[in-house]
Amino acid sequence: MLFHRENGRLVDRTAEAGLTGTEGWWNNVTVADLNGDGRPDLVLGNLGSTRISRASSSEPARLYVGDLAITGRSSRSSRSISTA
């Protein structure tokens, strides 16, 4: 979704930006002044359609974060659940 601040309110401008249907596993965000206007811009990263795991409302995916190997360090594990 893309929101634009207008008159102090955030307005959904996803469709106008041509981003309808671009849902995904967004996992990166970087802030930078890309156009030199002195205001922060956001650059977002998505896992994309080449990812092996797929998720939908009927076949969800889960992301587990924590000290899964009991090493004192945080790690991640993702699992897709397929009913097929």
VONU-956872 format. One record per residue: x, y, z of N, C-alpha, C, O, CB in turn; residue number from 1; residue in one letter. Coordinates in steps of 0.1 Angstrom, whole numbers, always signed. Glycine has a CB too. Layout:
# VONU-956872
   n_X   n_Y   n_Z  ca_X  ca_Y  ca_Z   c_X   c_Y   c_Z   o_X   o_Y   o_Z  cb_X  cb_Y  cb_Z   i aa
     X     Y     Z     X     Y     Z     X     Y     Z     X     Y     Z     X     Y     Z NUM  A
...
END
This chain:
# VONU-956872
   n_X   n_Y   n_Z  ca_X  ca_Y  ca_Z   c_X   c_Y   c_Z   o_X   o_Y   o_Z  cb_X  cb_Y  cb_Z   i aa
    +8   -12    +0    +0    +0    +0    +9   +12    +0   +20   +13    +6    -9    +0   +12   1  M
    +4   +23    -6   +11   +35    -7    +2   +46    -1    -9   +48    -6   +16   +39   -22   2  L
    +7   +53    +9    +0   +64   +15    +7   +77   +12   +19   +78   +13    -2   +61   +30   3  F
    -1   +87   +10    +4  +101    +8    -2  +110   +18   -14  +110   +20    +2  +106    -7   4  H
    +6  +119   +24    +1  +128   +34    -6  +140   +27    +1  +146   +19   +12  +133   +44   5  R
   -18  +142   +30   -26  +152   +24   -34  +159   +34   -43  +153   +41   -35  +147   +12   6  E
   -32  +172   +36   -39  +180   +46   -38  +174   +60   -48  +173   +68   -53  +182   +42   7  N
   -26  +168   +64   -24  +163   +77   -30  +148   +79   -29  +143   +90   -30  +171   +87   8  G
   -35  +142   +68   -40  +129   +69   -33  +120   +59   -29  +125   +48   -55  +129   +66   9  R
   -32  +107   +62   -26   +97   +52   -38   +92   +43   -48   +87   +48   -19   +86   +59  10  L
   -36   +93   +30   -46   +89   +20   -40   +78   +12   -29   +79    +7   -50  +101   +11  11  V
   -48   +67   +11   -43   +55    +3   -43   +59   -12   -53   +62   -18   -53   +43    +6  12  D
   -31   +59   -17   -29   +62   -32   -23   +50   -39   -16   +52   -49   -20   +74   -33  13  R
   -25   +38   -34   -20   +26   -40   -24   +24   -55   -15   +22   -63   -24   +13   -32  14  T
   -37   +25   -57   -42   +23   -71   -36   +34   -81   -32   +31   -92   -57   +24   -71  15  A
   -36   +47   -76   -31   +57   -85   -16   +56   -88   -12   +60   -99   -33   +71   -78  16  E
    -9   +49   -80    +5   +47   -82    +8   +34   -90   +19   +31   -94   +13   +46   -69  17  A
    -3   +27   -94    -1   +15  -101    +4    +3   -93   +10    -6   -99    +8   +17  -113  18  G
    +2    +3   -80    +7    -7   -71    -3   -17   -66    +0   -25   -58   +14    -1   -60  19  L
   -15   -17   -72   -25   -26   -68   -21   -40   -72   -16   -43   -83   -39   -23   -75  20  T
   -22   -50   -62   -18   -64   -65    -4   -66   -63    +2   -77   -67   -22   -67   -79  21  G
    +4   -57   -56   +18   -59   -54   +21   -64   -39   +32   -61   -34   +25   -47   -57  22  T
   +11   -71   -33   +13   -76   -20   +25   -86   -20   +27   -92   -30    +1   -82   -14  23  E
   +32   -87    -9   +42   -97    -9   +49   -97    +5   +44   -91   +14   +53   -94   -19  24  G
   +60  -104    +5   +68  -105   +18   +78   -94   +18   +90   -96   +16   +75  -119   +19  25  W
   +74   -82   +21   +83   -70   +22   +92   -72   +34   +87   -73   +45   +75   -57   +22  26  W
  +105   -71   +31  +114   -75   +42  +126   -65   +44  +134   -67   +52  +120   -88   +40  27  N
  +126   -54   +36  +137   -45   +37  +131   -31   +36  +122   -28   +28  +148   -47   +27  28  N
  +137   -21   +43  +133    -7   +42  +146    +1   +44  +153    -1   +54  +122    -3   +51  29  V
  +149   +10   +35  +160   +19   +37  +155   +33   +35  +147   +36   +26  +171   +16   +27  30  T
  +160   +42   +43  +156   +56   +42  +168   +64   +36  +179   +63   +41  +152   +62   +56  31  V
  +165   +72   +26  +175   +80   +20  +169   +92   +13  +157   +91    +9  +184   +72   +10  32  A
  +176  +103   +11  +171  +114    +3  +175  +112   -11  +185  +117   -16  +176  +128    +9  33  D
  +167  +105   -19  +170  +101   -32  +170  +112   -43  +177  +113   -52  +161   +90   -37  34  L
  +160  +122   -40  +159  +132   -50  +165  +146   -46  +163  +156   -52  +144  +134   -53  35  N
  +172  +146   -34  +179  +158   -30  +170  +169   -25  +174  +181   -25  +187  +163   -40  36  G
  +157  +166   -21  +148  +177   -17  +149  +179    -1  +141  +187    +4  +134  +173   -21  37  D
  +158  +172    +5  +159  +173   +20  +149  +165   +28  +149  +166   +40  +158  +188   +23  38  G
  +141  +158   +21  +131  +150   +28  +134  +135   +26  +139  +131   +16  +116  +153   +23  39  R
  +131  +127   +36  +135  +112   +35  +125  +105   +25  +113  +107   +25  +134  +106   +49  40  P
  +131   +97   +17  +124   +88    +8  +126   +74   +13  +136   +71   +19  +129   +90    -7  41  D
  +117   +65   +10  +118   +51   +14  +120   +42    +2  +114   +43    -9  +105   +46   +21  42  L
  +130   +33    +3  +132   +22    -7  +129    +9    +0  +134    +6   +11  +147   +23   -12  43  V
  +120    +1    -6  +114   -11    +0  +119   -23    -8  +120   -22   -20   +99   -10    +1  44  L
  +121   -34    -1  +125   -46    -8  +116   -58    -5  +111   -59    +6  +139   -51    -4  45  G
  +113   -66   -15  +103   -77   -14  +110   -89   -19  +119   -89   -27   +91   -74   -23  46  N
  +107  -101   -12  +112  -113   -16  +109  -117   -31  +118  -123   -37  +107  -124    -7  47  L
   +98  -113   -36   +95  -115   -50   +89  -128   -54   +88  -137   -45  +107  -113   -58  48  G
   +85  -130   -66   +78  -142   -71   +87  -154   -73   +82  -165   -76   +71  -138   -84  49  S
  +101  -152   -73  +109  -164   -75  +112  -171   -62  +119  -181   -62  +123  -159   -80  50  T
  +106  -167   -51  +108  -173   -38  +101  -187   -39   +90  -189   -44  +102  -165   -27  51  R
  +108  -197   -33  +102  -211   -33   +89  -212   -25   +80  -218   -29  +113  -221   -27  52  I
   +89  -205   -13   +77  -206    -4   +67  -197   -10   +69  -186   -15   +81  -201   +10  53  S
   +55  -201   -10   +43  -193   -14   +33  -192    -2   +33  -201    +6   +36  -200   -27  54  R
   +25  -182    -2   +16  -181    +9    +3  -175    +3    +3  -167    -6   +21  -172   +20  55  A
    -8  -179    +9   -21  -174    +6   -30  -175   +18   -26  -181   +28   -28  -181    -7  56  S
   -42  -171   +17   -51  -172   +29   -55  -187   +31   -57  -190   +43   -64  -164   +27  57  S
   -55  -195   +21   -59  -209   +22   -46  -217   +26   -48  -228   +32   -65  -214   +10  58  S
   -34  -213   +22   -22  -220   +25   -12  -210   +31    -3  -205   +23   -16  -227   +12  59  E
   -13  -206   +43    -5  -196   +49   +10  -200   +51   +13  -212   +51   -11  -192   +63  60  P
   +18  -190   +53   +32  -192   +57   +34  -186   +71   +28  -177   +74   +42  -186   +46  61  A
   +43  -192   +78   +47  -187   +91   +61  -184   +92   +70  -190   +86   +43  -198  +102  62  R
   +65  -173  +100   +78  -170  +102   +80  -170  +117   +74  -164  +125   +81  -155   +97  63  L
   +90  -178  +121   +94  -180  +135  +107  -173  +138  +117  -175  +130   +94  -195  +139  64  Y
  +108  -164  +148  +120  -157  +151  +123  -159  +166  +114  -158  +174  +118  -142  +148  65  V
  +135  -163  +169  +139  -164  +183  +152  -172  +183  +158  -174  +173  +128  -172  +191  66  G
  +156  -177  +195  +168  -185  +197  +164  -199  +195  +163  -207  +204  +174  -183  +212  67  D
  +162  -203  +182  +157  -216  +178  +166  -227  +181  +162  -238  +184  +153  -216  +164  68  L
  +179  -224  +180  +190  -235  +182  +196  -234  +196  +205  -241  +199  +201  -233  +171  69  A
  +190  -226  +205  +195  -224  +218  +210  -220  +218  +218  -227  +225  +192  -236  +227  70  I
  +214  -210  +210  +228  -206  +209  +230  -193  +216  +242  -188  +217  +232  -206  +195  71  T
  +219  -186  +220  +221  -173  +226  +219  -162  +215  +221  -150  +218  +234  -171  +233  72  G
  +217  -166  +202  +215  -157  +191  +202  -159  +185  +197  -170  +184  +226  -159  +181  73  R
  +196  -148  +180  +183  -149  +173  +185  -155  +159  +194  -151  +152  +176  -135  +173  74  S
  +175  -163  +155  +175  -168  +141  +161  -168  +136  +151  -167  +144  +182  -182  +140  75  S
  +159  -170  +123  +146  -171  +117  +144  -184  +109  +153  -190  +104  +144  -159  +107  76  R
  +132  -188  +109  +128  -200  +102  +114  -198   +96  +105  -194  +103  +128  -213  +110  77  S
  +112  -200   +83   +99  -198   +77   +94  -212   +72  +102  -220   +67  +100  -188   +65  78  S
   +81  -213   +72   +75  -226   +68   +63  -223   +60   +54  -215   +64   +72  -235   +80  79  R
   +61  -229   +48   +48  -228   +41   +40  -241   +45   +46  -252   +47   +51  -228   +25  80  S
   +27  -239   +46   +18  -250   +49   +10  -253   +37    +2  -244   +33   +10  -246   +61  81  I
   +12  -264   +31    +4  -268   +19    -6  -278   +22    -3  -288   +29   +14  -273    +8  82  S
   -18  -276   +17   -29  -286   +19   -30  -295    +7   -38  -304    +7   -42  -279   +21  83  T
   -22  -293    -3   -23  -301   -15   -15  -315   -13   -15  -323   -22   -17  -294   -27  84  A
END
